[in-house]
Amino acid sequence: MTHSNSVMCFYLLFNSLTVFTFVYSIASVIANLRLGSESTETRVLKIMYMKLTVLTTIFNTIFSPWLMTIEVMFINAIVANLFLAIVVGQVRFLIIGMLCVVNVVFLFSSCGDVYEQALKTLDSWMLLLHRREFRKFYRSCLPWRISLGGFYFVDKALVLTILSVVVHQTLNLLLTYRSDKSL
């Protein structure tokens, strides 16, 4: 492995670890903001909501282009490796393709978990809607989410969409492939 390839691998690893760390920490913080009783102070909820909104905005500004690039790269890698595994018949291409599938499922389902946790947390805040000042604040709240390149956000259905694209593209490659042996 050359020096530039190892630097790129470490860059990918560093960014992946940063995204995973952020996603798991913010998902647990969001889950802890759920209401179990009416004794929770609304002022604390408002402050935490604003802090988490700023934090996710900064995260999305920095990492959403990277996540979009990773999505496209993983789709290409999976399609190419699955195609080669079928055409060439070597197991290593299948293993690499399946490792990429596992990474996609793990990365994007954990990013989608942020949005799902945020929806559950905001739904739990409906217990406080009898308070007028909180009702006004609640109407302005949007669920936190991880953005993907500024085009859309990650939810649980994105993993299924990616896998659907992979299957369609692999099948298209297989259907258009013409072996030299058949000529």
N, CA, C and O atoms as a DFTB+ gen file, in Angstrom:
732 C
 N C O
     1  1       0.846      -1.161       0.000
     2  2       0.000       0.000       0.000
     3  2       0.902       1.237       0.000
     4  3       1.814       1.345       0.820
     5  1       0.650       2.145      -0.900
     6  2       1.463       3.354      -0.967
     7  2       1.054       4.318       0.130
     8  3       0.053       4.135       0.822
     9  1       1.881       5.364       0.261
    10  2       1.631       6.347       1.308
    11  2       0.302       7.068       1.099
    12  3      -0.426       7.287       2.067
    13  1      -0.032       7.441      -0.123
    14  2      -1.281       8.180      -0.367
    15  2      -2.507       7.301      -0.114
    16  3      -3.534       7.787       0.360
    17  1      -2.399       6.011      -0.430
    18  2      -3.522       5.117      -0.150
    19  2      -3.737       4.941       1.346
    20  3      -4.877       4.896       1.810
    21  1      -2.650       4.841       2.103
    22  2      -2.802       4.679       3.543
    23  2      -3.357       5.951       4.177
    24  3      -4.126       5.872       5.135
    25  1      -2.982       7.117       3.664
    26  2      -3.531       8.372       4.177
    27  2      -5.029       8.433       3.912
    28  3      -5.793       8.864       4.776
    29  1      -5.457       8.010       2.731
    30  2      -6.876       8.016       2.399
    31  2      -7.640       7.030       3.275
    32  3      -8.769       7.314       3.678
    33  1      -7.052       5.884       3.576
    34  2      -7.711       4.908       4.450
    35  2      -7.867       5.468       5.855
    36  3      -8.914       5.298       6.479
    37  1      -6.824       6.140       6.360
    38  2      -6.914       6.735       7.686
    39  2      -7.908       7.891       7.708
    40  3      -8.588       8.093       8.714
    41  1      -8.006       8.654       6.622
    42  2      -8.988       9.726       6.514
    43  2     -10.396       9.152       6.578
    44  3     -11.252       9.680       7.288
    45  1     -10.638       8.087       5.849
    46  2     -11.938       7.426       5.863
    47  2     -12.250       6.877       7.246
    48  3     -13.371       7.025       7.731
    49  1     -11.283       6.250       7.879
    50  2     -11.470       5.692       9.207
    51  2     -11.737       6.795      10.233
    52  3     -12.627       6.658      11.072
    53  1     -10.973       7.882      10.171
    54  2     -11.149       8.989      11.118
    55  2     -12.535       9.606      10.982
    56  3     -13.215       9.829      11.983
    57  1     -12.959       9.884       9.752
    58  2     -14.273      10.478       9.549
    59  2     -15.390       9.518       9.946
    60  3     -16.395       9.939      10.518
    61  1     -15.222       8.237       9.649
    62  2     -16.236       7.257      10.039
    63  2     -16.379       7.184      11.553
    64  3     -17.494       7.156      12.073
    65  1     -15.262       7.153      12.257
    66  2     -15.312       7.121      13.717
    67  2     -15.924       8.391      14.289
    68  3     -16.650       8.339      15.282
    69  1     -15.635       9.530      13.671
    70  2     -16.224      10.789      14.116
    71  2     -17.733      10.777      13.929
    72  3     -18.474      11.195      14.819
    73  1     -18.191      10.304      12.781
    74  2     -19.635      10.244      12.521
    75  2     -20.306       9.278      13.485
    76  3     -21.343       9.611      14.059
    77  1     -19.738       8.083      13.678
    78  2     -20.335       7.115      14.594
    79  2     -20.387       7.651      16.019
    80  3     -21.387       7.475      16.715
    81  1     -19.323       8.299      16.450
    82  2     -19.288       8.849      17.806
    83  2     -20.362       9.908      17.981
    84  3     -21.079       9.915      18.981
    85  1     -20.473      10.800      17.010
    86  2     -21.492      11.847      17.096
    87  2     -22.890      11.249      17.096
    88  3     -23.732      11.624      17.912
    89  1     -23.133      10.327      16.185
    90  2     -24.474       9.764      16.039
    91  2     -24.902       9.041      17.309
    92  3     -26.025       9.237      17.775
    93  1     -24.044       8.220      17.872
    94  2     -24.431       7.483      19.064
    95  2     -24.560       8.389      20.278
    96  3     -25.448       8.185      21.106
    97  1     -23.695       9.379      20.399
    98  2     -23.802      10.270      21.557
    99  2     -25.043      11.147      21.466
   100  3     -25.735      11.348      22.464
   101  1     -25.329      11.670      20.280
   102  2     -26.506      12.546      20.173
   103  2     -27.803      11.748      20.265
   104  3     -28.799      12.253      20.784
   105  1     -27.806      10.517      19.774
   106  2     -29.011       9.691      19.890
   107  2     -29.325       9.390      21.354
   108  3     -30.491       9.377      21.750
   109  1     -28.305       9.153      22.146
   110  2     -28.551       8.886      23.571
   111  2     -28.983      10.153      24.305
   112  3     -29.820      10.086      25.205
   113  1     -28.429      11.301      23.934
   114  2     -28.848      12.561      24.553
   115  2     -30.295      12.864      24.206
   116  3     -31.071      13.289      25.063
   117  1     -30.659      12.644      22.946
   118  2     -32.041      12.891      22.521
   119  2     -32.998      11.965      23.256
   120  3     -34.072      12.389      23.682
   121  1     -32.616      10.715      23.404
   122  2     -33.473       9.764      24.122
   123  2     -33.638      10.158      25.590
   124  3     -34.693       9.916      26.177
   125  1     -32.607      10.762      26.189
   126  2     -32.691      11.184      27.587
   127  2     -33.543      12.430      27.777
   128  3     -33.904      12.765      28.905
   129  1     -33.866      13.116      26.693
   130  2     -34.705      14.307      26.800
   131  2     -36.199      13.970      26.807
   132  3     -37.033      14.870      26.906
   133  1     -36.537      12.706      26.705
   134  2     -37.948      12.320      26.716
   135  2     -38.547      12.565      28.093
   136  3     -37.877      12.481      29.123
   137  1     -39.817      12.867      28.063
   138  2     -40.511      13.156      29.316
   139  2     -41.140      11.906      29.886
   140  3     -41.736      11.102      29.169
   141  1     -40.998      11.762      31.177
   142  2     -41.661      10.666      31.871
   143  2     -42.711      11.199      32.821
   144  3     -43.654      10.498      33.189
   145  1     -42.534      12.445      33.210
   146  2     -43.493      13.074      34.118
   147  2     -43.549      14.562      33.817
   148  3     -42.759      15.073      33.023
   149  1     -44.481      15.251      34.450
   150  2     -44.622      16.688      34.208
   151  2     -43.678      17.511      35.070
   152  3     -43.688      18.739      34.985
   153  1     -42.873      16.875      35.887
   154  2     -41.985      17.607      36.785
   155  2     -40.737      18.131      36.074
   156  3     -39.952      18.867      36.672
   157  1     -40.543      17.760      34.799
   158  2     -39.374      18.217      34.059
   159  2     -39.503      19.712      33.784
   160  3     -40.565      20.195      33.393
   161  1     -38.433      20.417      33.989
   162  2     -38.446      21.860      33.806
   163  2     -38.382      22.199      32.320
   164  3     -37.492      21.725      31.614
   165  1     -39.302      23.000      31.851
   166  2     -39.368      23.334      30.425
   167  2     -38.204      24.217      29.989
   168  3     -37.787      24.176      28.832
   169  1     -37.687      25.005      30.908
   170  2     -36.552      25.861      30.566
   171  2     -35.337      25.030      30.170
   172  3     -34.619      25.391      29.237
   173  1     -35.102      23.934      30.861
   174  2     -33.987      23.045      30.542
   175  2     -34.206      22.390      29.181
   176  3     -33.268      22.247      28.397
   177  1     -35.442      21.996      28.906
   178  2     -35.742      21.401      27.604
   179  2     -35.489      22.384      26.466
   180  3     -34.947      22.010      25.426
   181  1     -35.874      23.619      26.662
   182  2     -35.671      24.634      25.619
   183  2     -34.186      24.873      25.368
   184  3     -33.755      24.972      24.219
   185  1     -33.417      24.964      26.425
   186  2     -31.973      25.202      26.282
   187  2     -31.302      24.014      25.596
   188  3     -30.483      24.193      24.695
   189  1     -31.651      22.807      26.024
   190  2     -31.052      21.620      25.404
   191  2     -31.466      21.490      23.935
   192  3     -30.661      21.080      23.099
   193  1     -32.712      21.836      23.620
   194  2     -33.156      21.786      22.230
   195  2     -32.326      22.737      21.369
   196  3     -31.885      22.372      20.279
   197  1     -32.119      23.944      21.860
   198  2     -31.341      24.926      21.092
   199  2     -29.884      24.485      20.942
   200  3     -29.298      24.644      19.871
   201  1     -29.303      23.937      21.994
   202  2     -27.916      23.465      21.920
   203  2     -27.777      22.308      20.928
   204  3     -26.838      22.278      20.133
   205  1     -28.701      21.371      20.976
   206  2     -28.640      20.242      20.049
   207  2     -28.906      20.682      18.609
   208  3     -28.348      20.109      17.674
   209  1     -29.741      21.679      18.429
   210  2     -29.989      22.202      17.088
   211  2     -28.723      22.833      16.514
   212  3     -28.392      22.617      15.349
   213  1     -28.026      23.603      17.321
   214  2     -26.766      24.200      16.867
   215  2     -25.738      23.115      16.573
   216  3     -25.034      23.177      15.565
   217  1     -25.651      22.133      17.442
   218  2     -24.685      21.045      17.267
   219  2     -24.959      20.240      15.997
   220  3     -24.027      19.936      15.253
   221  1     -26.208      19.893      15.741
   222  2     -26.515      19.132      14.522
   223  2     -26.343      19.983      13.273
   224  3     -25.973      19.462      12.221
   225  1     -26.602      21.270      13.368
   226  2     -26.379      22.156      12.214
   227  2     -24.904      22.216      11.860
   228  3     -24.545      22.152      10.685
   229  1     -24.052      22.339      12.858
   230  2     -22.607      22.374      12.611
   231  2     -22.134      21.023      12.061
   232  3     -21.343      20.975      11.118
   233  1     -22.616      19.940      12.647
   234  2     -22.246      18.605      12.162
   235  2     -22.666      18.426      10.707
   236  3     -21.883      17.942       9.891
   237  1     -23.899      18.814      10.378
   238  2     -24.381      18.671       9.003
   239  2     -23.597      19.542       8.033
   240  3     -23.365      19.139       6.893
   241  1     -23.189      20.716       8.462
   242  2     -22.383      21.577       7.602
   243  2     -21.035      20.939       7.288
   244  3     -20.548      21.030       6.161
   245  1     -20.442      20.301       8.272
   246  2     -19.118      19.712       8.079
   247  2     -19.193      18.361       7.373
   248  3     -18.424      18.111       6.445
   249  1     -20.102      17.489       7.795
   250  2     -20.046      16.100       7.357
   251  2     -21.080      15.691       6.311
   252  3     -20.983      14.583       5.785
   253  1     -22.054      16.520       5.987
   254  2     -23.051      16.070       5.011
   255  2     -22.470      15.874       3.610
   256  3     -22.882      14.933       2.933
   257  1     -21.528      16.712       3.131
   258  2     -20.925      16.376       1.830
   259  2     -20.129      15.071       1.871
   260  3     -20.120      14.309       0.904
   261  1     -19.468      14.824       2.987
   262  2     -18.705      13.582       3.126
   263  2     -19.636      12.374       3.117
   264  3     -19.337      11.369       2.473
   265  1     -20.765      12.461       3.828
   266  2     -21.705      11.347       3.858
   267  2     -22.293      11.077       2.480
   268  3     -22.514       9.924       2.111
   269  1     -22.545      12.131       1.725
   270  2     -23.066      11.945       0.364
   271  2     -22.037      11.244      -0.513
   272  3     -22.380      10.347      -1.283
   273  1     -20.784      11.651      -0.397
   274  2     -19.711      11.023      -1.162
   275  2     -19.546       9.563      -0.766
   276  3     -19.371       8.699      -1.625
   277  1     -19.600       9.290       0.519
   278  2     -19.473       7.912       1.007
   279  2     -20.623       7.053       0.496
   280  3     -20.423       5.891       0.140
   281  1     -21.820       7.619       0.458
   282  2     -22.959       6.864      -0.048
   283  2     -22.740       6.452      -1.506
   284  3     -22.947       5.293      -1.866
   285  1     -22.324       7.397      -2.332
   286  2     -22.088       7.111      -3.750
   287  2     -20.940       6.116      -3.919
   288  3     -21.027       5.197      -4.732
   289  1     -19.863       6.301      -3.149
   290  2     -18.716       5.392      -3.251
   291  2     -19.094       3.973      -2.829
   292  3     -18.701       3.006      -3.482
   293  1     -19.852       3.844      -1.745
   294  2     -20.274       2.519      -1.301
   295  2     -21.190       1.851      -2.317
   296  3     -21.064       0.653      -2.570
   297  1     -22.105       2.607      -2.897
   298  2     -22.996       2.028      -3.911
   299  2     -22.182       1.516      -5.089
   300  3     -22.406       0.402      -5.562
   301  1     -21.237       2.324      -5.566
   302  2     -20.385       1.893      -6.680
   303  2     -19.555       0.671      -6.321
   304  3     -19.435      -0.258      -7.120
   305  1     -18.983       0.668      -5.130
   306  2     -18.150      -0.465      -4.707
   307  2     -18.970      -1.744      -4.581
   308  3     -18.524      -2.814      -4.996
   309  1     -20.155      -1.636      -4.015
   310  2     -20.993      -2.823      -3.848
   311  2     -21.410      -3.375      -5.206
   312  3     -21.320      -4.578      -5.450
   313  1     -21.868      -2.483      -6.089
   314  2     -22.316      -2.930      -7.416
   315  2     -21.168      -3.579      -8.180
   316  3     -21.336      -4.652      -8.758
   317  1     -20.009      -2.940      -8.185
   318  2     -18.864      -3.489      -8.922
   319  2     -18.422      -4.836      -8.357
   320  3     -18.140      -5.764      -9.115
   321  1     -18.360      -4.947      -7.042
   322  2     -17.908      -6.203      -6.435
   323  2     -18.915      -7.326      -6.601
   324  3     -18.521      -8.472      -6.818
   325  1     -20.196      -7.032      -6.505
   326  2     -21.189      -8.076      -6.722
   327  2     -21.194      -8.527      -8.182
   328  3     -21.336      -9.716      -8.468
   329  1     -21.040      -7.583      -9.096
   330  2     -20.961      -7.931     -10.517
   331  2     -19.751      -8.818     -10.781
   332  3     -19.863      -9.842     -11.456
   333  1     -18.591      -8.425     -10.248
   334  2     -17.383      -9.220     -10.452
   335  2     -17.479     -10.587      -9.775
   336  3     -16.952     -11.571     -10.295
   337  1     -18.145     -10.657      -8.622
   338  2     -18.300     -11.946      -7.948
   339  2     -19.120     -12.902      -8.796
   340  3     -18.840     -14.101      -8.822
   341  1     -20.115     -12.396      -9.481
   342  2     -20.953     -13.256     -10.315
   343  2     -20.258     -13.596     -11.623
   344  3     -20.282     -14.752     -12.047
   345  1     -19.636     -12.610     -12.274
   346  2     -19.034     -12.822     -13.590
   347  2     -17.724     -13.603     -13.489
   348  3     -17.525     -14.585     -14.204
   349  1     -16.842     -13.167     -12.606
   350  2     -15.532     -13.798     -12.480
   351  2     -15.618     -15.060     -11.629
   352  3     -14.898     -16.029     -11.867
   353  1     -16.490     -15.039     -10.651
   354  2     -16.679     -16.218      -9.823
   355  2     -15.699     -16.340      -8.683
   356  3     -15.484     -17.442      -8.179
   357  1     -15.097     -15.245      -8.260
   358  2     -14.165     -15.305      -7.136
   359  2     -14.861     -14.841      -5.859
   360  3     -15.630     -13.880      -5.861
   361  1     -14.576     -15.535      -4.794
   362  2     -15.247     -15.286      -3.525
   363  2     -14.805     -13.955      -2.907
   364  3     -15.583     -13.328      -2.187
   365  1     -13.603     -13.527      -3.169
   366  2     -13.104     -12.304      -2.539
   367  2     -13.947     -11.091      -2.928
   368  3     -14.134     -10.189      -2.112
   369  1     -14.454     -11.052      -4.150
   370  2     -15.308      -9.932      -4.567
   371  2     -16.627      -9.952      -3.800
   372  3     -17.161      -8.905      -3.436
   373  1     -17.139     -11.142      -3.561
   374  2     -18.369     -11.269      -2.788
   375  2     -18.152     -10.829      -1.344
   376  3     -19.009     -10.165      -0.760
   377  1     -17.020     -11.193      -0.772
   378  2     -16.710     -10.804       0.610
   379  2     -16.570      -9.291       0.720
   380  3     -17.107      -8.685       1.647
   381  1     -15.856      -8.679      -0.214
   382  2     -15.695      -7.222      -0.192
   383  2     -17.044      -6.537      -0.369
   384  3     -17.341      -5.566       0.327
   385  1     -17.854      -7.030      -1.285
   386  2     -19.185      -6.455      -1.490
   387  2     -20.061      -6.558      -0.256
   388  3     -20.766      -5.611       0.094
   389  1     -20.018      -7.709       0.403
   390  2     -20.839      -7.891       1.599
   391  2     -20.333      -7.039       2.768
   392  3     -21.134      -6.553       3.566
   393  1     -19.017      -6.854       2.875
   394  2     -18.485      -5.954       3.903
   395  2     -18.953      -4.516       3.663
   396  3     -19.266      -3.792       4.608
   397  1     -18.995      -4.117       2.411
   398  2     -19.502      -2.778       2.082
   399  2     -20.988      -2.663       2.418
   400  3     -21.434      -1.622       2.899
   401  1     -21.752      -3.720       2.170
   402  2     -23.179      -3.713       2.513
   403  2     -23.358      -3.564       4.021
   404  3     -24.207      -2.797       4.475
   405  1     -22.564      -4.293       4.793
   406  2     -22.644      -4.189       6.253
   407  2     -22.310      -2.776       6.710
   408  3     -22.981      -2.237       7.590
   409  1     -21.285      -2.173       6.123
   410  2     -20.932      -0.794       6.480
   411  2     -22.052       0.184       6.152
   412  3     -22.356       1.072       6.948
   413  1     -22.663       0.024       4.988
   414  2     -23.761       0.913       4.601
   415  2     -24.934       0.765       5.561
   416  3     -25.495       1.757       6.025
   417  1     -25.296      -0.460       5.851
   418  2     -26.430      -0.694       6.749
   419  2     -26.132      -0.119       8.131
   420  3     -26.979       0.546       8.726
   421  1     -24.944      -0.372       8.634
   422  2     -24.590       0.102       9.969
   423  2     -24.505       1.625      10.023
   424  3     -25.036       2.238      10.949
   425  1     -23.847       2.242       9.050
   426  2     -23.653       3.694       9.056
   427  2     -24.970       4.440       8.894
   428  3     -25.291       5.320       9.693
   429  1     -25.727       4.096       7.872
   430  2     -26.912       4.881       7.573
   431  2     -28.104       4.533       8.465
   432  3     -28.979       5.376       8.663
   433  1     -28.163       3.332       8.999
   434  2     -29.242       3.056       9.952
   435  2     -28.977       3.756      11.286
   436  3     -29.915       4.186      11.957
   437  1     -27.709       3.871      11.671
   438  2     -27.417       4.605      12.901
   439  2     -27.651       6.104      12.712
   440  3     -28.076       6.784      13.647
   441  1     -27.379       6.625      11.518
   442  2     -27.689       8.041      11.242
   443  2     -29.197       8.258      11.214
   444  3     -29.683       9.288      11.681
   445  1     -29.935       7.302      10.674
   446  2     -31.386       7.409      10.657
   447  2     -31.999       7.286      12.031
   448  3     -33.112       7.758      12.267
   449  1     -31.283       6.655      12.938
   450  2     -31.767       6.501      14.301
   451  2     -31.867       7.850      15.011
   452  3     -32.697       8.014      15.904
   453  1     -31.037       8.810      14.627
   454  2     -31.105      10.155      15.224
   455  2     -32.477      10.764      14.951
   456  3     -33.111      11.310      15.854
   457  1     -32.928      10.668      13.717
   458  2     -34.234      11.223      13.349
   459  2     -35.364      10.495      14.071
   460  3     -36.304      11.132      14.546
   461  1     -35.283       9.181      14.159
   462  2     -36.328       8.408      14.829
   463  2     -36.388       8.746      16.321
   464  3     -37.473       8.891      16.883
   465  1     -35.225       8.871      16.957
   466  2     -35.188       9.237      18.373
   467  2     -35.741      10.640      18.589
   468  3     -36.432      10.899      19.574
   469  1     -35.430      11.550      17.653
   470  2     -35.922      12.923      17.775
   471  2     -37.444      12.971      17.664
   472  3     -38.093      13.720      18.394
   473  1     -38.015      12.184      16.763
   474  2     -39.473      12.151      16.645
   475  2     -40.122      11.643      17.932
   476  3     -41.123      12.198      18.385
   477  1     -39.553      10.589      18.521
   478  2     -40.107      10.047      19.762
   479  2     -39.985      11.048      20.905
   480  3     -40.889      11.176      21.731
   481  1     -38.858      11.756      20.945
   482  2     -38.659      12.746      22.003
   483  2     -39.640      13.900      21.866
   484  3     -40.245      14.322      22.851
   485  1     -39.800      14.412      20.656
   486  2     -40.744      15.514      20.465
   487  2     -42.179      15.069      20.733
   488  3     -42.989      15.857      21.220
   489  1     -42.500      13.826      20.423
   490  2     -43.836      13.313      20.745
   491  2     -44.054      13.239      22.253
   492  3     -45.165      13.464      22.732
   493  1     -43.006      12.927      22.994
   494  2     -43.149      12.852      24.445
   495  2     -43.356      14.237      25.061
   496  3     -43.915      14.350      26.152
   497  1     -42.916      15.273      24.382
   498  2     -43.084      16.632      24.888
   499  2     -44.528      17.110      24.778
   500  3     -44.871      18.158      25.325
   501  1     -45.367      16.369      24.090
   502  2     -46.766      16.776      23.949
   503  2     -47.485      16.786      25.290
   504  3     -48.561      17.371      25.410
   505  1     -46.909      16.151      26.289
   506  2     -47.495      16.177      27.633
   507  2     -47.499      17.584      28.224
   508  3     -48.300      17.896      29.106
   509  1     -46.603      18.422      27.732
   510  2     -46.468      19.769      28.280
   511  2     -47.216      20.830      27.471
   512  3     -47.043      22.025      27.709
   513  1     -48.031      20.407      26.533
   514  2     -48.713      21.377      25.678
   515  2     -49.798      22.167      26.403
   516  3     -50.305      23.151      25.865
   517  1     -50.152      21.760      27.585
   518  2     -51.135      22.535      28.343
   519  2     -50.539      23.855      28.838
   520  3     -51.278      24.770      29.200
   521  1     -49.231      23.954      28.854
   522  2     -48.570      25.214      29.235
   523  2     -48.450      26.095      27.993
   524  3     -47.920      25.673      26.965
   525  1     -48.938      27.299      28.104
   526  2     -49.019      28.180      26.940
   527  2     -47.643      28.525      26.368
   528  3     -47.448      28.478      25.154
   529  1     -46.692      28.870      27.232
   530  2     -45.355      29.259      26.733
   531  2     -44.644      28.083      26.073
   532  3     -43.887      28.261      25.119
   533  1     -44.892      26.879      26.588
   534  2     -44.262      25.715      25.979
   535  2     -44.934      25.348      24.660
   536  3     -44.273      24.854      23.746
   537  1     -46.235      25.584      24.552
   538  2     -46.957      25.288      23.317
   539  2     -46.391      26.104      22.156
   540  3     -46.240      25.584      21.051
   541  1     -46.081      27.361      22.393
   542  2     -45.488      28.203      21.343
   543  2     -44.105      27.686      20.951
   544  3     -43.765      27.648      19.769
   545  1     -43.321      27.296      21.931
   546  2     -41.993      26.749      21.660
   547  2     -42.100      25.429      20.888
   548  3     -41.344      25.199      19.944
   549  1     -43.032      24.569      21.288
   550  2     -43.175      23.256      20.665
   551  2     -43.519      23.366      19.181
   552  3     -43.032      22.575      18.374
   553  1     -44.346      24.331      18.820
   554  2     -44.709      24.504      17.410
   555  2     -43.514      24.851      16.538
   556  3     -43.505      24.552      15.344
   557  1     -42.517      25.473      17.125
   558  2     -41.323      25.859      16.359
   559  2     -40.282      24.741      16.275
   560  3     -39.298      24.869      15.547
   561  1     -40.486      23.659      17.006
   562  2     -39.493      22.584      17.055
   563  2     -39.583      21.676      15.835
   564  3     -40.666      21.246      15.436
   565  1     -38.435      21.397      15.260
   566  2     -38.310      20.387      14.208
   567  2     -37.432      19.263      14.739
   568  3     -36.542      19.512      15.552
   569  1     -37.665      18.039      14.298
   570  2     -36.808      16.944      14.779
   571  2     -35.384      17.083      14.244
   572  3     -35.169      17.521      13.114
   573  1     -34.424      16.703      15.073
   574  2     -33.030      16.723      14.649
   575  2     -32.820      15.621      13.636
   576  3     -33.440      14.562      13.725
   577  1     -31.949      15.864      12.673
   578  2     -31.673      14.860      11.654
   579  2     -30.306      15.079      11.046
   580  3     -29.740      16.171      11.106
   581  1     -29.788      14.010      10.457
   582  2     -28.502      14.048       9.787
   583  2     -28.768      14.302       8.306
   584  3     -29.503      13.560       7.654
   585  1     -28.164      15.352       7.798
   586  2     -28.363      15.736       6.399
   587  2     -27.389      14.979       5.510
   588  3     -26.304      14.590       5.941
   589  1     -27.796      14.779       4.263
   590  2     -26.963      14.058       3.307
   591  2     -26.715      14.948       2.099
   592  3     -27.502      14.960       1.153
   593  1     -25.624      15.685       2.138
   594  2     -25.237      16.524       1.016
   595  2     -26.166      17.681       0.739
   596  3     -26.089      18.265      -0.342
   597  1     -27.031      18.037       1.649
   598  2     -27.954      19.126       1.430
   599  2     -29.152      18.749       0.568
   600  3     -30.026      19.585       0.336
   601  1     -29.212      17.513       0.091
   602  2     -30.312      17.088      -0.763
   603  2     -31.478      16.522       0.050
   604  3     -32.637      16.845      -0.212
   605  1     -31.172      15.691       1.019
   606  2     -32.193      15.039       1.825
   607  2     -31.561      14.644       3.143
   608  3     -30.361      14.826       3.347
   609  1     -32.364      14.109       4.026
   610  2     -31.840      13.680       5.318
   611  2     -31.941      12.173       5.442
   612  3     -32.677      11.514       4.708
   613  1     -31.185      11.648       6.386
   614  2     -31.115      10.202       6.579
   615  2     -32.249       9.766       7.508
   616  3     -32.393      10.280       8.617
   617  1     -33.043       8.817       7.037
   618  2     -34.006       8.150       7.892
   619  2     -33.830       6.648       7.711
   620  3     -32.967       6.207       6.952
   621  1     -34.632       5.876       8.397
   622  2     -34.459       4.412       8.352
   623  2     -34.699       3.842       6.953
   624  3     -34.128       2.809       6.604
   625  1     -35.533       4.500       6.155
   626  2     -35.864       3.986       4.821
   627  2     -34.722       4.183       3.828
   628  3     -34.734       3.573       2.759
   629  1     -33.742       5.014       4.152
   630  2     -32.634       5.252       3.228
   631  2     -31.832       3.977       2.977
   632  3     -31.351       3.762       1.864
   633  1     -31.685       3.143       3.981
   634  2     -30.940       1.892       3.821
   635  2     -31.631       1.008       2.776
   636  3     -30.965       0.417       1.926
   637  1     -32.940       0.920       2.836
   638  2     -33.678       0.134       1.851
   639  2     -33.557       0.737       0.455
   640  3     -33.477       0.010      -0.536
   641  1     -33.546       2.055       0.381
   642  2     -33.385       2.721      -0.914
   643  2     -32.014       2.423      -1.508
   644  3     -31.899       2.147      -2.702
   645  1     -30.983       2.478      -0.686
   646  2     -29.627       2.187      -1.159
   647  2     -29.532       0.738      -1.630
   648  3     -28.969       0.466      -2.691
   649  1     -30.072      -0.183      -0.856
   650  2     -30.022      -1.592      -1.251
   651  2     -30.828      -1.846      -2.527
   652  3     -30.453      -2.692      -3.338
   653  1     -31.915      -1.128      -2.705
   654  2     -32.697      -1.246      -3.938
   655  2     -31.908      -0.751      -5.141
   656  3     -31.933      -1.373      -6.203
   657  1     -31.208       0.366      -4.976
   658  2     -30.363       0.895      -6.056
   659  2     -29.255      -0.097      -6.394
   660  3     -28.947      -0.311      -7.566
   661  1     -28.663      -0.693      -5.381
   662  2     -27.591      -1.670      -5.597
   663  2     -28.108      -2.865      -6.395
   664  3     -27.463      -3.303      -7.348
   665  1     -29.256      -3.388      -6.012
   666  2     -29.813      -4.546      -6.715
   667  2     -30.128      -4.196      -8.167
   668  3     -29.795      -4.962      -9.072
   669  1     -30.759      -3.060      -8.397
   670  2     -31.108      -2.669      -9.762
   671  2     -29.871      -2.442     -10.629
   672  3     -29.830      -2.875     -11.781
   673  1     -28.874      -1.771     -10.085
   674  2     -27.673      -1.492     -10.865
   675  2     -26.877      -2.766     -11.146
   676  3     -26.322      -2.923     -12.234
   677  1     -26.820      -3.662     -10.187
   678  2     -26.124      -4.929     -10.409
   679  2     -26.840      -5.754     -11.473
   680  3     -26.201      -6.337     -12.349
   681  1     -28.146      -5.800     -11.395
   682  2     -28.906      -6.536     -12.413
   683  2     -28.757      -5.902     -13.796
   684  3     -28.665      -6.618     -14.793
   685  1     -28.730      -4.584     -13.868
   686  2     -28.515      -3.911     -15.155
   687  2     -27.148      -4.267     -15.737
   688  3     -27.022      -4.523     -16.934
   689  1     -26.128      -4.281     -14.879
   690  2     -24.801      -4.667     -15.354
   691  2     -24.780      -6.109     -15.845
   692  3     -24.176      -6.410     -16.875
   693  1     -25.428      -6.985     -15.118
   694  2     -25.451      -8.398     -15.516
   695  2     -26.224      -8.607     -16.821
   696  3     -25.830      -9.424     -17.653
   697  1     -27.300      -7.884     -16.993
   698  2     -28.093      -8.039     -18.212
   699  2     -27.394      -7.469     -19.445
   700  3     -27.605      -7.961     -20.554
   701  1     -26.578      -6.457     -19.271
   702  2     -25.866      -5.866     -20.417
   703  2     -24.489      -6.467     -20.640
   704  3     -23.824      -6.140     -21.623
   705  1     -24.057      -7.333     -19.750
   706  2     -22.741      -7.943     -19.882
   707  2     -22.760      -8.974     -20.992
   708  3     -23.675      -9.791     -21.101
   709  1     -21.737      -8.912     -21.804
   710  2     -21.618      -9.867     -22.910
   711  2     -20.245     -10.526     -22.802
   712  3     -19.215      -9.863     -22.927
   713  1     -20.245     -11.796     -22.575
   714  2     -19.001     -12.538     -22.383
   715  2     -18.336     -12.796     -23.722
   716  3     -19.010     -13.013     -24.729
   717  1     -17.002     -12.772     -23.730
   718  2     -16.235     -13.085     -24.939
   719  2     -16.321     -14.574     -25.281
   720  3     -16.099     -14.966     -26.426
   721  1     -16.643     -15.393     -24.290
   722  2     -16.735     -16.830     -24.510
   723  2     -17.953     -17.183     -25.383
   724  3     -17.960     -18.204     -26.070
   725  1     -18.971     -16.328     -25.342
   726  2     -20.182     -16.659     -26.117
   727  2     -20.030     -16.333     -27.592
   728  3     -20.856     -16.768     -28.395
   729  1     -19.003     -15.580     -27.981
   730  2     -18.815     -15.229     -29.383
   731  2     -18.133     -16.296     -30.109
   732  3     -17.890     -16.169     -31.309
